[in-house]
Amino acid sequence: MLRNHLLPKINLFCYGQVRSLYGSGRFAHDLEEYLGGAENLVISEIADRDDIYDSIKDFLGKGK
């Protein structure tokens, strides 16, 4: 659905995956694996509070 319906219609899709003590999940990995070549996709891994600012800069720096 993301590849066929949403990405063709939007300027940018950003996803920030917050690392957790209980595991960080696989959604960011799955996005990278299946849609990593999309120009309007930004994926950011957020390990701790200090990474939040860098993620926001990544998100805003990629837009048109």
C-alpha positions as CSV (number, residue, x, y, z in Angstrom):
1,M,0.0,0.0,0.0
2,L,2.8,2.4,0.8
3,R,4.7,1.7,-2.4
4,N,1.8,1.7,-4.7
5,H,-0.6,4.3,-3.2
6,L,1.0,6.6,-0.8
7,L,4.6,7.2,-2.0
8,P,3.6,8.2,-5.6
9,K,1.3,10.9,-4.2
10,I,3.4,12.5,-1.5
11,N,6.5,14.7,-1.3
12,L,8.1,12.8,1.5
13,F,7.5,10.0,3.9
14,C,9.6,10.0,7.1
15,Y,9.9,7.3,9.7
16,G,11.9,7.5,12.9
17,Q,12.4,4.2,14.7
18,V,13.1,4.7,18.4
19,R,15.4,2.1,19.9
20,S,14.0,0.4,23.0
21,L,15.4,-1.8,25.8
22,Y,12.8,-4.3,24.7
23,G,13.7,-4.4,21.1
24,S,13.3,-1.8,18.4
25,G,11.0,-3.6,16.1
26,R,11.5,-4.4,12.4
27,F,9.5,-1.8,10.6
28,A,12.5,0.5,9.8
29,H,14.4,-2.6,8.5
30,D,11.4,-3.7,6.4
31,L,11.0,-0.2,4.9
32,E,14.7,-0.1,4.0
33,E,14.6,-3.6,2.5
34,Y,11.5,-3.1,0.4
35,L,11.5,0.6,-0.3
36,G,15.1,1.7,0.3
37,G,15.5,3.1,-3.2
38,A,12.6,5.5,-3.0
39,E,13.7,9.1,-3.2
40,N,10.8,10.4,-1.1
41,L,11.5,8.0,1.8
42,V,13.7,8.9,4.9
43,I,14.3,6.4,7.6
44,S,16.1,7.4,10.8
45,E,17.2,5.2,13.7
46,I,16.9,7.0,17.1
47,A,19.0,5.4,19.7
48,D,18.6,8.1,22.4
49,R,17.4,11.6,23.0
50,D,20.5,13.1,21.3
51,D,19.5,11.5,18.0
52,I,16.1,13.2,17.9
53,Y,17.5,16.5,16.6
54,D,19.6,14.7,13.9
55,S,16.6,12.8,12.8
56,I,14.5,15.9,12.4
57,K,17.4,17.5,10.4
58,D,17.4,14.4,8.2
59,F,13.6,14.6,7.7
60,L,13.6,18.3,6.9
61,G,16.8,18.3,4.8
62,K,15.3,15.8,2.3
63,G,12.1,17.6,1.3
64,K,11.5,19.6,-1.8
